[in-house]
């Protein structure tokens, strides 16, 4: 299972002699096997919210629950994919993918070599198994990073701008790759992005956040058929959703700019 419940969460950080409220009274339910995308202007708390779910941070107030249990720290049930690929530069692709299964929390989960072989085949990296990260393209590195997370078989994938450093063509290919993986494994996915097209294309629901402090402005149901395909982006239903989300994000950004100017 991968049900996430965020209940009245506030997160504050100390900044010198002052306190910054990154999130204020945020509540959100994520159902098992849903893909949720988080969008909003920079500084709206998207990554902070993801870090709370991952267990890297703790709420100042409120609770974050996974399958009804409070999160007390990182765990193998939640795999995290970052914008900058978290691969060990001194390890081969094969060893990077299998590394997580050598950790105590994951030992005995599965036959390591079988899992690694399956991930290499599924990600198209079989011919590059002995290469090191520096010898791969950006898209291949990100595929290897996703494979290393999938190898430990978490119920939930948490992704922080996972394709943000890629060129537009590679990014679209990686979006389709993620959807193919989701169709096969049906994991719960929470993904942070600044790309509104990406947010709509991937999601069951897109969450638009406001800035300073971060709050949920609107949760939008993305009622587009699955499996998704690239050419659906030119369809009127997709364009309408994209324009709706863009208008909300734009309005919030204008408000934020106006507040900053007055301040």
C-alpha positions in Angstrom: 0.0 0.0 0.0 1.0 3.6 -0.5 -1.7 5.8 1.1 -0.4 9.2 2.3 -2.3 11.5 4.6 -1.0 15.0 5.3 -3.1 16.5 8.1 -2.9 20.2 9.0 0.9 20.3 8.5 2.8 23.5 9.3 6.6 23.6 8.8 8.8 26.5 10.1 12.5 27.0 9.8 14.8 29.3 11.8 16.5 31.9 9.7 18.9 33.8 11.9 16.8 35.6 14.5 13.5 35.1 12.6 11.3 32.2 11.8 10.2 31.4 8.2 7.0 29.5 7.7 7.5 27.3 4.7 4.1 25.5 4.9 1.0 26.5 6.7 -1.9 24.2 7.6 -1.5 21.9 4.6 -3.8 18.9 4.3 -3.8 16.4 1.4 -4.8 12.8 0.9 -2.9 10.7 -1.6 -4.6 7.4 -2.5 -2.7 4.1 -3.2 -1.4 4.0 -6.8 -2.2 7.6 -7.5 0.2 9.9 -9.3 0.1 13.4 -7.7 2.1 16.3 -9.1 2.9 19.4 -7.1 3.2 22.7 -8.9 3.6 26.4 -7.9 6.1 29.2 -7.9 9.6 28.8 -6.5 9.5 29.0 -2.7 6.0 27.7 -2.3 7.1 24.7 -0.2 6.8 21.9 -2.8 10.1 20.3 -2.0 9.6 20.9 1.7 6.3 18.9 1.5 8.1 16.1 -0.3 10.9 16.0 2.3 8.3 15.7 5.0 6.8 12.6 3.3 10.3 11.2 2.7 11.0 11.6 6.4 14.0 14.0 5.9 12.1 16.7 7.8 9.6 16.6 10.6 6.5 18.9 10.8 6.4 21.8 13.2 2.7 21.0 13.6 0.3 18.4 12.2 1.1 14.9 11.0 2.2 13.0 7.9 1.0 9.4 7.8 1.8 6.6 5.5 -0.8 3.8 5.5 -2.1 5.2 8.8 1.3 5.3 10.6 3.1 8.5 11.5 6.4 9.0 9.5 9.3 8.9 11.9 12.1 9.1 9.4 13.2 7.8 6.0 12.2 4.2 5.2 12.5 1.6 2.4 8.7 2.0 1.7 9.5 5.4 0.2 12.0 5.7 -2.6 13.3 9.2 -3.5 14.5 10.4 -6.9 16.2 13.8 -7.0 16.9 16.2 -9.9 20.6 15.6 -9.6 21.0 11.9 -9.9 22.1 10.3 -6.6 24.5 7.8 -8.1 27.9 6.8 -6.7 30.4 8.0 -9.3 32.9 5.2 -8.4 30.4 2.4 -8.9 29.3 0.9 -12.2 25.6 1.2 -13.4 25.1 -2.4 -12.3 26.5 -1.8 -8.8 24.6 1.4 -8.4 21.3 -0.3 -9.2 22.0 -3.1 -6.8 23.5 -1.0 -4.0 20.2 -0.5 -2.1 19.7 -4.2 -1.8 23.0 -4.5 0.1 21.7 -2.2 3.0 20.4 -3.9 6.1 16.9 -2.7 5.8 16.5 -4.3 2.3 18.5 -7.5 2.8 16.5 -10.6 2.0 13.8 -8.6 0.1 14.8 -10.3 -3.2 17.6 -12.0 -5.1 19.9 -9.1 -5.8 21.3 -10.3 -9.1 17.9 -11.2 -10.5 16.5 -7.7 -9.5 19.5 -6.0 -11.1 19.2 -8.0 -14.3 15.5 -7.1 -14.5 16.1 -3.4 -13.9 19.0 -3.3 -16.5 16.7 -4.9 -19.1 13.7 -2.7 -18.3 15.6 0.5 -18.4 17.6 -0.3 -21.6 20.9 -0.2 -19.7 22.0 -3.8 -20.2 24.7 -2.8 -22.6 26.0 -0.1 -20.2 26.1 -2.2 -17.0 29.8 -1.7 -16.6 29.9 2.0 -17.4 30.2 4.6 -14.7 27.8 7.5 -14.3 30.2 10.0 -15.9 30.1 7.9 -19.1 26.4 8.1 -19.5 24.1 10.7 -21.0 21.8 12.7 -18.7 18.7 10.6 -19.6 20.7 7.3 -19.0 21.9 8.5 -15.6 18.3 9.4 -14.6 17.1 6.0 -15.8 19.9 4.3 -13.7 18.8 6.5 -10.7 15.2 5.5 -11.0 16.2 1.8 -11.5 18.2 2.0 -8.2 15.1 3.2 -6.4 12.8 0.7 -8.0 15.2 -2.2 -7.1 14.3 -1.9 -3.5 10.6 -2.1 -4.4 9.1 0.8 -2.4 5.4 1.3 -2.4 5.8 5.0 -3.0 8.0 7.0 -5.3 8.9 10.6 -4.3 10.4 12.6 -7.2 11.8 16.1 -6.8 12.1 17.7 -10.3 13.5 14.4 -11.6 13.6 15.5 -15.2 14.4 19.2 -14.7 18.0 19.0 -15.8 17.2 17.2 -19.1 16.7 18.7 -22.6 13.1 18.9 -23.7 13.2 15.8 -26.0 14.9 13.6 -23.4 12.5 14.9 -20.8 9.5 13.8 -22.8 11.0 10.4 -23.3 11.6 10.1 -19.6 8.0 11.1 -18.8 6.8 8.2 -21.0 9.3 5.9 -19.3 7.9 6.8 -15.9 4.3 6.2 -17.1 5.3 2.8 -18.5 6.9 1.9 -15.2 3.8 3.1 -13.4 1.5 1.0 -15.7 3.5 -2.1 -14.8 4.0 -1.6 -11.1 1.2 0.8 -10.0 3.2 2.6 -7.3 2.0 5.7 -5.5 3.9 8.7 -7.0 4.3 12.2 -5.7 6.3 14.4 -8.1 7.4 18.0 -7.8 7.7 19.9 -11.0 7.8 23.5 -12.4 6.6 22.2 -15.8 2.9 22.5 -16.0 2.6 20.3 -19.2 4.5 17.6 -17.3 2.3 18.0 -14.3 -0.9 17.5 -16.3 0.5 14.7 -18.5 1.7 12.5 -15.6 -0.9 13.1 -13.0 -4.2 11.8 -11.6 -4.4 15.0 -9.6 -2.3 18.2 -9.8 -1.9 20.2 -6.6 -1.3 23.9 -7.1 0.4 25.6 -4.1 0.7 29.2 -3.1 3.9 30.8 -1.7 5.0 32.4 1.5 3.8 30.5 3.4 3.0 27.4 1.2 -0.6 26.4 1.2 -2.7 24.3 -1.2 -4.6 26.7 -3.6 -6.4 24.0 -5.5 -6.4 20.2 -6.2 -7.3 19.5 -9.8 -8.6 16.2 -11.0 -6.8 15.2 -14.3 -9.5 13.2 -16.0 -7.5 12.2 -19.0 -7.6 8.6 -20.3 -4.7 6.2 -19.6 -2.4 5.0 -20.9 -1.3 8.5 -21.8 0.4 9.3 -25.2 2.4 12.3 -26.2 0.1 13.5 -28.9 -2.7 14.0 -26.4 -1.0 17.3 -25.4 -2.6 18.9 -28.5 -6.2 17.8 -27.5 -8.6 20.3 -26.2 -9.1 18.5 -22.9 -5.4 18.6 -22.2 -5.1 22.3 -23.3 -8.0 23.3 -21.1 -6.4 21.7 -18.0 -3.0 23.2 -18.8 -4.5 26.7 -19.2 -6.5 26.4 -16.0 -3.4 25.4 -14.0 -1.3 28.0 -15.7 -3.8 30.7 -14.9 -3.8 29.8 -11.2 0.0 29.6 -10.9 0.3 32.9 -12.8 -2.2 34.6 -10.6 -0.4 33.4 -7.4 2.9 34.5 -8.8 1.5 38.0 -9.6 0.2 38.3 -6.0 3.5 37.2 -4.6 5.4 39.8 -6.7 2.9 42.5 -5.6 3.4 41.6 -1.9 7.2 41.6 -2.3 7.1 45.1 -4.0 5.0 46.5 -1.2 7.3 44.9 1.4 
